[in-house]
Amino acid sequence: MRKIIRLFTLGAMVTAIGVAWAAQTPTAPRNRVIGVVTAADKDSSTLTVKSDAGDTYKVSVVPSAKLLRVAPGQTMADAQPIQFADISVGDRVLAQGALNDVQKSVEALRIVDMSQADLAKKHQQEQAEWQRRGVAGMATAKDVEKNTLTLRLPSMMGDGDLVNVAISNKTVFKRYIQDSVKYADAKPSTLAEIVTGDQVRVLGSKDDAGTVQAEQVVSGSFVTLAATVVSVDAAGGIVQAKNMQNGKPLRIKVTPDSNLRRMPQMPAGGPGGGAGGWSGGGGGQRPAGTGQGGPPAESKAGPGVSGGPGGPGGPGGAQGGGQRRGGDFSRFVEFMPKIAPADLRTGETIVVASSRGGKVDEVTAVTLLANADLLVSMAQARAARQGPGNGPSMGMNLDVMSMVPAQ
């Protein structure tokens, strides 16, 4: 984010089931397990459920158990009776009954099911909503007392435009955790946790003044580094590199959720440069209308929305109404060819985006771009114009690519 940004993926569906259950009973039951069905034995009426805490439970459904199905967003008043045979692997269930935490078993008197198909449909709807009404950028200021946040939209050239965000008591905050590239791992957060330089995605509608009225806010602290490949352990998912900024060794961990791409040979002026704009040489492809929203659904690490200049919520997009300034780099990344760690070449220049972790010499790749010489040259040129004080990143406003959804 496969995939979002599972906007309301597993964690949100837990909430949905929990809310639906609470609406049915005054006091939420204590003996229950919520998770994903990994196996269903119809002969013995037994489910294997992996809980959201990561534990595996055997759920025995007694003959008198009440089995119900509710769609995401519905309440228990909308639940429909089902049979055990209707429950499939991949469904999310709430199993309530006698629970044995030692033996990891539940004798279920009641099952509330959300089908995998309904979850996928809901996910697609949410992803489309983020693409239509999402804004992504870097936090430049906030006022906790006034409940406001200011974002700078990403731009390939120069500084992007500023967007004001209004927070209400209904705004839902999530934040990526250290060294995690999974949106599913994001924890509940607050406006107070957002600091200057964070990457932020906001879902909401713009008012007449151009302020985004935030419904959801997802934030994270990311860094973008340029390096040279020294060696690759493809089997172990480790890339040993040399940090181009300080000349020190850099250990890059590549996970199944990491987004590895190879940059095509760029036209003069870089992405969007020159009269022809993006050429897509070397197997790349020009995005069909840079003003048409976020990356495609195949991408994987958080909310799937571009929202930058030329995308919905940015200048020239569905909500912006202004002139397009450059392009949202995350859009271009998703049109670059995917690669595996084994495709990396010793000595080539890479750019890696990662959440800020506890070690300066080790990062977990969210996005890794190979063949990135021109990108680094552009970053160095911009850093030279701006002078010192750009922090640990490359100096170019490309940190937003670390928020490219991968799951």
Stockholm file with secondary structure:
# STOCKHOLM 1.0

chainA/1-407         MRKIIRLFTLGAMVTAIGVAWAAQTPTAPRNRVIGVVTAADKDSSTLTVKSDAGDTYKVSVVPSAKLLRVAPGQTMADAQPIQFADISVGDRVLAQGALNDVQKSVEALRIVDMSQADLAKKHQQEQAEWQRRGVAGMATAKDVEKNTLTLRLPSMMGDGDLVNVAISNKTVFKRYIQDSVKYADAKPSTLAEIVTGDQVRVLGSKDDAGTVQAEQVVSGSFVTLAATVVSVDAAGGIVQAKNMQNGKPLRIKVTPDSNLRRMPQMPAGGPGGGAGGWSGGGGGQRPAGTGQGGPPAESKAGPGVSGGPGGPGGPGGAQGGGQRRGGDFSRFVEFMPKIAPADLRTGETIVVASSRGGKVDEVTAVTLLANADLLVSMAQARAARQGPGNGPSMGMNLDVMSMVPAQ
#=GR chainA/1-407 SS CCCCCCTTCHHHHHHHHHHHHHHHSSSCCSSEEEEEEEEEETTTTEEEEEETTSCEEEEEEEEEEEEEECCTTCCGGGCEECCGGGCCTTCEEEEEEEEETTTTEEEEEEEEEECHHHHHHHHHHHHHHHHHHEEEEEEEEEETTTTEEEEECCCSSSCCCEEEEECCTTCEEEECCTTCCCGGGCEECCGGGCCTTCEEEEEEEECTTSCEEEEEEEEECEEEEEEEEEEEETTTTEEEEEETTTCCEEEEECCTTCEEEECCCCCTTSTTCTTTCCCCTTTCCCCSCTTSCSCCTTCBSSCCCCCSTTSTTSTTSTTTCSCCCSCCHHHHHTTSCBCCGGGCCTTCEEEEEEECCSCTTEEEEEEEEESCHHHHHHHHHHHHHHCSCCTTSCSSSCGGGGGCCBC
#=GC SS_cons         CCCCCCTTCHHHHHHHHHHHHHHHSSSCCSSEEEEEEEEEETTTTEEEEEETTSCEEEEEEEEEEEEEECCTTCCGGGCEECCGGGCCTTCEEEEEEEEETTTTEEEEEEEEEECHHHHHHHHHHHHHHHHHHEEEEEEEEEETTTTEEEEECCCSSSCCCEEEEECCTTCEEEECCTTCCCGGGCEECCGGGCCTTCEEEEEEEECTTSCEEEEEEEEECEEEEEEEEEEEETTTTEEEEEETTTCCEEEEECCTTCEEEECCCCCTTSTTCTTTCCCCTTTCCCCSCTTSCSCCTTCBSSCCCCCSTTSTTSTTSTTTCSCCCSCCHHHHHTTSCBCCGGGCCTTCEEEEEEECCSCTTEEEEEEEEESCHHHHHHHHHHHHHHCSCCTTSCSSSCGGGGGCCBC
//
